[in-house]
Amino acid sequence: MKDPRLIRLAQIARLVEEAGTASLRRAVAARESVRAQIDALDATRAKSAPQNAAEARIAYAYETWASRRRAALNLDLARHEAECLSLLDAARQAFGRARVIDALIARQKPR
């Protein structure tokens, strides 16, 4: 019979691993959402030069706004990237911990 305390520890380790993986998935989705917003801003850039002064003023106003928005989104992207890296490290540790506990259980001699 396997040690019930070790079995319970393995169950807890798997729950921690699953929770960490779910957190990482959410963080990656948030990061990708910000990347998509940046890509959308980049896609709306004017393809040709303004033809008159009115178009130039409109293009300038839009580019001014878009530059500020892009800067804010880049800050968000950096924050999400740092969060993803931190959560990735935590998920790796939880995965390793669960595998070590599983190996300990497998090595136990039957009683």
N, C-alpha and C positions, 0 to 999 in steps of 0.2 A: 504494500500500500504506500502510495506517495504521501509525503508530508502535507497535510491539509493547509498548513500555514504558507508553505511555498506555493501551493496551488492558488490560494487566495491572493498572494503577492503577484503571481503571474496574471491573474484576472485584473487586478488593479493596474499593473503595468500596461496591459493591453488597452484598458480604458484611457489611461493617460496618453498613450500613443495615438489612439483614435481622436481624442480631443485636440491634441497638438496638430495632427494632420488636418482636421477640420478648420482649425484656426489659420493654418498656413493656406489652405484653399481659399478662405475668405479674403485673406490679405492679398493673395495673388490676383483674385478677381477684382479687388479694389484698385490694385496697381494697373491692371490691364484696362480698366475703365478710364483711368486718368490718361493712359497712353492713347486710347481711342479719342479722347477729347482733344489732345494735342494734335493728333493726326487730322482730325476734322478741321481744326483751325488752320493747319498747314494746307489742307486741300482747298480752302476758300480763298487763298491768295489770288490776286488778280493775275491773269495770264498775259495781259497786254498793258501798255502804258495808257494813262488817261488821255482822252482826246481833247479835253478843254479844262478850264479852270474849275468848273463845278465838279466834274468827275475827279479832279485832282484833290479837291478839298474833301470829298466823300472818301476817297481812297486813303487819304492821310488820316482822317478821323477813325476809319475802320482799323487801319494798321496800328494806330496809337492804342486803341482799345485792345486789339488782338495781342499786341506785345505785352501789355499789362496782364492780360488773361493768361498768356503763355508762361509768363514769369511765375504767376501764382500756381499754375498747374505744374510747372517744373519743381517748385518747392514741395507740392503735394506728392509728386512722383518720387522725389528723393526721400521723403518721409516714409512712403509706402515701401520703397526699395529697402530701406534700413529695417523696417518692420519685417519684411519677408525674409531677409537674411537672418535676423534674430530668431524668427519662428522656425526657419529651416534648421538652424543649429539645434534648437530645442527638440524639434521633431526627430532629428538624427539621434540625439541622446536618448530620447524615449524609445525609439526603435531598437537601439543597441541594448538598452537596459532590458527590454522585453525579451530579446533574443538570448541574452545571458541567463535570465531566469528560466526560460524554456530549456536551455542547455543543462542547467543545474537539475531541473526536474527529470530530464531524460537520463542523466547520469546516476540518479538515485537508485539504490538497490531495493528491490521489492522486500517488504517486511513479512 
